[in-house]
Amino acid sequence: MMKTPVGLVTVTLSAAILLAASLLIVTGTQGEDHARPAHVTTPTAKPAPPH
């Protein structure tokens, strides 16, 4: 294992990035319901004004 300051910073930064990525994945997938599709709303067309 690297004992130099550069090596320690590299290992620590890599661990922090992996931890942050895993937390983002976990929090991003909580509460999703795969049984129902996502509700997409589209704006309705307004009727043309009479001429």
C-alpha positions as CSV (number, residue, x, y, z in Angstrom):
1,M,0.0,0.0,0.0
2,M,1.2,3.5,-0.7
3,K,2.3,5.4,2.3
4,T,3.1,8.7,0.6
5,P,0.8,11.7,1.2
6,V,-0.2,11.6,-2.5
7,G,-1.2,7.9,-2.1
8,L,-3.1,8.6,1.0
9,V,-5.0,11.4,-0.5
10,T,-5.8,9.3,-3.6
11,V,-7.1,6.4,-1.6
12,T,-9.2,8.7,0.7
13,L,-10.6,10.7,-2.2
14,S,-11.5,7.5,-4.1
15,A,-13.3,6.1,-1.0
16,A,-15.2,9.4,-0.6
17,I,-16.3,9.4,-4.2
18,L,-17.5,5.8,-4.0
19,L,-19.4,6.5,-0.8
20,A,-21.0,9.6,-2.3
21,A,-22.0,7.8,-5.5
22,S,-23.5,4.9,-3.5
23,L,-25.5,7.3,-1.3
24,L,-26.8,9.1,-4.4
25,I,-27.9,5.8,-5.9
26,V,-29.6,4.7,-2.7
27,T,-31.4,8.0,-2.1
28,G,-32.4,8.3,-5.7
29,T,-34.1,4.9,-5.9
30,Q,-36.0,5.2,-2.6
31,G,-39.8,5.7,-3.0
32,E,-40.0,4.6,-6.6
33,D,-43.0,2.5,-7.5
34,H,-42.2,0.3,-10.5
35,A,-45.8,-1.1,-10.6
36,R,-47.2,2.2,-11.9
37,P,-45.7,4.1,-14.8
38,A,-44.7,7.7,-14.3
39,H,-47.5,10.2,-14.7
40,V,-46.6,12.5,-17.6
41,T,-48.7,15.6,-18.1
42,T,-49.0,17.3,-21.4
43,P,-50.5,20.7,-21.9
44,T,-53.9,20.6,-23.5
45,A,-54.4,22.5,-26.7
46,K,-56.6,25.6,-26.4
47,P,-59.4,25.9,-28.9
48,A,-58.9,28.4,-31.6
49,P,-60.7,31.7,-31.1
50,P,-63.7,32.2,-33.4
51,H,-63.2,34.4,-36.5
